[in-house]
Amino acid sequence: ETKCCGVESFKDWKDVATFSDGGVPDSCCIAGQVEGCGKAPLDPTKVFSDGCFNLFSDEFVSNISIVGAVAVGIALGEIIAIAFACCLGKRVGRGVAYI
């Protein structure tokens, strides 16, 4: 579960027509997704003040080695499959029949 609200902060929601009165989505509430919690007038102490962009970018950067290892593993598997297909294609081209 993320503990964030908006891109930079909960104040980002004031530019959205649905929340132009100063409210935020109920998912921004610290107490959980309680219906009506994010309605205006808003108590800033009851919503997450941190934005989600920094949270997600930090999470991605901390897992970049895993993402890279998976990408390299998939690439190696593809290269092996291509090499196998080329070898099989050469054998079939020589007139050798496989049953």
BELVENHU-V624939 format. One record per run of one state. SS is the DSSP state (alpha for helix, beta for strand, coil for the rest). FROM is the first residue (numbers start at 0). TO is the last residue. If there is no record, write none. Layout:
ss = {SS	SS}
from = {FROM	FROM}
to = {TO	TO}
//
This chain:
ss = {coil	alpha	coil	alpha	coil	alpha	beta	coil	alpha	beta	coil	alpha	coil	alpha	coil}
from = {0	9	15	16	19	25	28	29	43	46	47	51	62	63	93}
to = {8	14	15	18	24	27	28	42	45	46	50	61	62	92	98}
//
